[in-house]
Amino acid sequence: MRQLIGLTERTLAEAFSAGQLAAHDLKQVQIAARALVYGFARMHIDGHLPRWGVIEAEAEQMAADIVDLFIAGIARPPAAKV
């Protein structure tokens, strides 16, 4: 688990340094990301996804789409070209 936390911290710090994140509180982003992934995984393991209209064959794509949605939410929009 320490390796995962360290990797996440480094990845977010690099993205922030490169100006790719709109968020400034990296610890908050890290915990939010972990909660999102953990929550989705728990829903899948516990069999809740069908109740939300997600069939087994769609679960992997739904997970990828949710992560993309999260990333879009924390990403800094590209600078407008003049």
C-alpha positions as CSV (number, residue, x, y, z in Angstrom):
1,M,0.0,0.0,0.0
2,R,2.9,2.4,0.7
3,Q,4.1,2.0,-2.8
4,L,0.7,2.9,-4.2
5,I,0.4,6.0,-2.0
6,G,3.9,7.0,-2.9
7,L,3.3,6.6,-6.6
8,T,0.0,8.6,-6.4
9,E,1.8,11.4,-4.5
10,R,4.6,11.6,-7.1
11,T,2.3,11.5,-10.0
12,L,0.1,14.2,-8.6
13,A,3.1,16.4,-7.7
14,E,4.5,16.0,-11.2
15,A,1.1,16.9,-12.8
16,F,0.8,19.9,-10.4
17,S,4.4,21.1,-11.2
18,A,3.6,20.8,-14.9
19,G,0.5,23.0,-14.5
20,Q,-1.9,20.2,-15.4
21,L,-4.0,20.3,-12.2
22,A,-6.5,23.0,-11.3
23,A,-6.6,21.7,-7.7
24,H,-4.1,22.9,-5.2
25,D,-4.6,20.5,-2.3
26,L,-2.9,17.4,-3.6
27,K,-3.7,15.4,-0.5
28,Q,-7.4,16.1,-0.9
29,V,-7.2,15.0,-4.6
30,Q,-5.3,11.9,-3.6
31,I,-7.9,10.8,-1.0
32,A,-10.8,11.7,-3.3
33,A,-9.3,9.6,-6.1
34,R,-8.7,6.6,-3.7
35,A,-12.3,6.9,-2.4
36,L,-13.7,7.0,-5.9
37,V,-11.8,3.9,-7.0
38,Y,-12.4,2.0,-3.8
39,G,-16.1,2.9,-3.8
40,F,-16.6,1.7,-7.3
41,A,-14.6,-1.5,-6.7
42,R,-16.7,-2.1,-3.6
43,M,-19.9,-1.6,-5.5
44,H,-18.7,-4.1,-8.1
45,I,-17.6,-6.7,-5.5
46,D,-20.8,-6.3,-3.5
47,G,-23.0,-6.7,-6.7
48,H,-24.5,-3.2,-6.6
49,L,-23.8,-2.2,-10.2
50,P,-26.7,-4.0,-11.8
51,R,-29.0,-1.9,-9.5
52,W,-27.5,1.2,-11.1
53,G,-28.1,-0.2,-14.6
54,V,-24.5,-1.4,-15.2
55,I,-24.2,-5.0,-16.4
56,E,-21.1,-7.1,-15.8
57,A,-19.9,-6.7,-19.4
58,E,-19.9,-2.9,-19.0
59,A,-18.2,-2.7,-15.6
60,E,-14.6,-2.3,-16.9
61,Q,-15.5,0.4,-19.4
62,M,-17.6,2.2,-16.7
63,A,-14.7,2.2,-14.4
64,A,-12.4,3.7,-17.0
65,D,-15.1,6.3,-17.9
66,I,-15.4,7.3,-14.2
67,V,-11.7,7.7,-13.8
68,D,-11.6,9.9,-17.0
69,L,-14.5,12.0,-15.6
70,F,-12.6,12.5,-12.3
71,I,-9.4,13.5,-14.1
72,A,-11.3,16.0,-16.3
73,G,-12.7,17.5,-13.1
74,I,-9.2,18.1,-11.5
75,A,-7.4,19.0,-14.7
76,R,-6.5,22.5,-15.6
77,P,-8.1,23.5,-18.8
78,P,-5.6,24.1,-21.6
79,A,-4.7,27.8,-22.2
80,A,-6.7,29.5,-24.9
81,K,-4.7,30.1,-28.1
82,V,-4.6,33.7,-29.2
